[in-house]
Amino acid sequence: MSLQDDLTAAQRCLDDLVRSIGRLEARIGSGLEIRRVRSDTDHLRESLALLHDSAPPDRERSGRPAMVTIPDAPYDSALWTDVDDEGLGAQDRHAP
């Protein structure tokens, strides 16, 4: 089950809870306790929406991460100043 599936399932459960609270309110009236529970469910709805918005994007169904495009433009040569060449060592020294 993916993260988005879990978030959707949590949203469905929260929707069921809100409907159940509505039925309870119809039966016993809108006392302090019901208003408190309704306020808590409203906070849960807001928190779940924030969680949904901040969740990382879903990976592909195959479980592999999404493909990242690497640009063909050359890198800035300033990134490579003061670095050793792999296998050759520093520029001012001889290879062993």
N, C-alpha and C positions, 0 to 999 in steps of 0.2 A: 504494500500500500504506500502510495507516495504522500509527500507532505501535503499537497493540495487536496488529496483524497481525505486525509485526516482532518484538515481544516473544514472541508465541506461536511464531513460527518459530524464534527463538533457544532457547526452551524445548524444542521438539521436537528440535533439533540436540543440545542438552545431554543429553536423554534417550537419544538414539542413542549419544552418547559414553559414557554410563554403562553402557549395555548392552554396548557393545564392550569396555569395560574389564573388565566381568564375564566376558566370554568369554575375554579374554586371561588373566585371573586363573585361570580354570579350566584353561587350557592350560599356563601356565608356573609356577603356584603363587603364593602370596602373599608374595613377597619384599619387600625394602625399596622397590624401585622401584615395584612395583604399589601398595603402600600409599601411597607418596608421590603417585602419579597419582590414586588414589582420593580422597585428602585434597584435592588440587587441584580435582577435580570437585565435591566437597562444598562447597568454598569458592565455586566458580562458581555452584552451585545457590543458595546463600545470597545471593550478590551479585545474581543475576538476580531473585530474589524481592524484594529490597530495591528494585531498580530498577523492578520492576513496581508495587510499592506507592507509589513516589514519582512515577510518571509522571503527567503531567497527563491529565485525562479526554479521551477521544476526541471530536473534533468530529463533526458530522453527516456522513453519507456525501456530501452535496452539497458539502462543503467550506466551508460557512458556519458561523460559530460558533453555539453554542447560544443560544437566546433568553434574554435577561435580563429579568426582571420588574421594572418600576419601580413603587414603591408610589404610591398616590394621595394619601397623607397629605402635607400641606404641609411644606416644609422649615422648620427652625428659623430664625427671623428673625435670630438672632445671627450666622448665617453671612454675612449680607449687610451688616453694619455696615461703614462706611468703604470702600465700594466705589463705583465710578462707574457711573451708568446708561449702558448701551450706547447710543451716539448722542447722549446728552444731556450727558455730561461730569459733573463733580462737582456735588453738590447746592448748594454755596455759590457757584458761578460761573454766569454766563449762557452759553447756547449761542452759538456764533459766528454 
